[in-house]
Amino acid sequence: TSSTANESVKPLMINSDCKQLATEADFLKIRKKMTAEKDEDGMVKAATRMFKLKCYSTEQVKNLSVLFLKDEGKYKLFDAAYPHIHDTQSFKQLESQLTDIYIITRFRAMIRN
């Protein structure tokens, strides 16, 4: 079966709450739903609904963050995504998407908790 093949190659740290990983099709669907919203808060809400269904990779969330013009929106997306990331050890790399020191400090505090 395919499940035994997947079990032999385990990532360094996996989110045990992840039951199903998002595919490229899921990523495109969440991106489409986010871009249909009229503001950044609506985009975060749309993403949050999708995050509850599947777990996303840090890279997928990074690619979604480019839809936000300001660090505040990116931070809200990262905060919503954090419990639904399957490669948790990579999440800290998203700090490179932020420029505002206040937001970076909040991001660092979030990933320590």
C-alpha positions as CSV (number, residue, x, y, z in Angstrom):
1,T,0.0,0.0,0.0
2,S,1.0,3.6,-0.4
3,S,0.7,4.4,3.3
4,T,3.7,2.2,4.2
5,A,5.8,3.9,1.6
6,N,5.0,7.3,3.1
7,E,5.7,6.2,6.6
8,S,9.3,5.3,5.8
9,V,10.2,8.9,4.7
10,K,9.1,11.0,7.6
11,P,9.9,14.7,7.8
12,L,12.0,16.1,10.7
13,M,8.9,17.4,12.5
14,I,5.4,16.8,11.4
15,N,2.2,18.4,12.8
16,S,0.4,15.4,14.4
17,D,-2.9,17.2,13.9
18,C,-2.5,17.0,10.1
19,K,-4.7,14.3,8.6
20,Q,-4.6,15.4,5.0
21,L,-2.0,17.5,3.2
22,A,-3.1,20.1,0.7
23,T,-2.3,19.4,-3.0
24,E,-1.4,21.8,-5.7
25,A,-5.1,21.9,-6.6
26,D,-6.0,22.8,-3.0
27,F,-3.4,25.6,-3.1
28,L,-4.9,27.0,-6.3
29,K,-8.4,26.8,-4.8
30,I,-7.5,28.6,-1.7
31,R,-5.6,31.3,-3.7
32,K,-8.7,31.8,-5.9
33,K,-11.0,32.1,-2.9
34,M,-8.6,34.6,-1.3
35,T,-8.3,36.8,-4.5
36,A,-12.1,36.9,-4.8
37,E,-12.3,38.8,-1.4
38,K,-12.5,42.6,-1.3
39,D,-10.0,43.2,1.5
40,E,-7.2,41.5,3.5
41,D,-9.4,40.5,6.4
42,G,-11.7,38.8,4.0
43,M,-8.7,37.0,2.4
44,V,-7.6,35.8,5.9
45,K,-11.1,34.5,6.7
46,A,-11.3,32.7,3.3
47,A,-7.9,31.1,4.0
48,T,-8.8,30.1,7.5
49,R,-11.9,28.2,6.3
50,M,-9.7,26.3,3.9
51,F,-6.9,25.7,6.5
52,K,-9.5,23.8,8.6
53,L,-9.9,21.3,5.9
54,K,-6.3,20.4,5.1
55,C,-2.7,21.1,6.2
56,Y,-0.5,23.3,4.0
57,S,3.2,23.6,3.6
58,T,5.3,26.6,4.6
59,E,6.1,27.1,0.9
60,Q,2.3,27.2,0.0
61,V,1.6,29.7,2.8
62,K,4.6,31.8,1.6
63,N,3.1,31.8,-1.9
64,L,-0.2,33.0,-0.5
65,S,1.4,35.8,1.5
66,V,2.4,37.6,-1.7
67,L,-1.3,38.5,-2.1
68,F,-0.9,40.8,0.9
69,L,0.5,44.3,0.5
70,K,1.2,45.0,4.2
71,D,3.0,43.0,6.9
72,E,-0.1,43.2,9.1
73,G,-2.1,41.1,6.6
74,K,0.8,38.6,6.1
75,Y,1.0,38.2,9.9
76,K,-2.7,37.5,10.2
77,L,-2.4,34.9,7.4
78,F,0.7,33.3,9.1
79,D,-1.2,33.3,12.5
80,A,-4.2,31.6,10.9
81,A,-2.0,29.1,9.1
82,Y,0.3,28.2,11.9
83,P,-1.8,25.4,13.5
84,H,-2.4,23.9,10.0
85,I,1.2,23.8,8.7
86,H,2.6,20.2,8.3
87,D,6.3,21.2,8.0
88,T,6.3,23.2,11.3
89,Q,10.1,23.3,11.4
90,S,10.2,25.4,8.2
91,F,7.6,28.0,9.4
92,K,10.2,30.3,10.9
93,Q,11.5,31.0,7.4
94,L,8.4,33.0,6.7
95,E,9.9,35.8,8.8
96,S,11.8,36.8,5.6
97,Q,8.5,37.9,4.1
98,L,8.1,40.6,6.8
99,T,9.8,44.0,7.0
100,D,8.1,45.7,9.9
101,I,10.1,45.1,13.2
102,Y,7.0,45.2,15.3
103,I,5.3,42.5,13.2
104,I,8.5,40.5,13.1
105,T,8.6,40.6,16.9
106,R,5.0,39.4,17.1
107,F,5.8,36.6,14.6
108,R,8.7,35.4,16.7
109,A,6.5,35.4,19.8
110,M,3.8,33.4,17.9
111,I,6.2,30.6,16.8
112,R,7.7,30.3,20.3
113,N,4.3,29.5,21.8
